[in-house]
Amino acid sequence: MSNVNVEVKKNPNENTISFVRRFQKRVQESGILPRVRSIRYSDRPLSSLKTKRAKLKKLGNLAKYELAKKMGKVIERKKGRR
């Protein structure tokens, strides 16, 4: 993504409202806002090391749960209404 700067200078006889309108028009024409909005919430994929660590942590917690269940330390909920 290349950075695009929008530069607008105020004319001597121009009021502030028309200056802001001209600036907004330039920003719209440059296409900066749609590009920024499209990448705003996109997440990059997790690295392989991070996914591996998460899987190992999940397996470790599952093993701990199974051991606690065998020892009778886990109280299982009844299925149905809570």
Rosetta blueprint (number, residue, H / E / L):
1 M L
2 S L
3 N L
4 V L
5 N L
6 V L
7 E L
8 V L
9 K L
10 K L
11 N L
12 P L
13 N L
14 E L
15 N L
16 T H
17 I H
18 S H
19 F H
20 V H
21 R H
22 R H
23 F H
24 Q H
25 K H
26 R H
27 V H
28 Q H
29 E H
30 S H
31 G L
32 I H
33 L H
34 P H
35 R H
36 V H
37 R H
38 S H
39 I H
40 R L
41 Y L
42 S L
43 D L
44 R L
45 P L
46 L L
47 S L
48 S H
49 L H
50 K H
51 T H
52 K H
53 R H
54 A H
55 K H
56 L H
57 K H
58 K H
59 L H
60 G H
61 N H
62 L H
63 A H
64 K H
65 Y H
66 E H
67 L H
68 A H
69 K H
70 K H
71 M H
72 G L
73 K L
74 V L
75 I L
76 E L
77 R L
78 K L
79 K L
80 G L
81 R L
82 R L
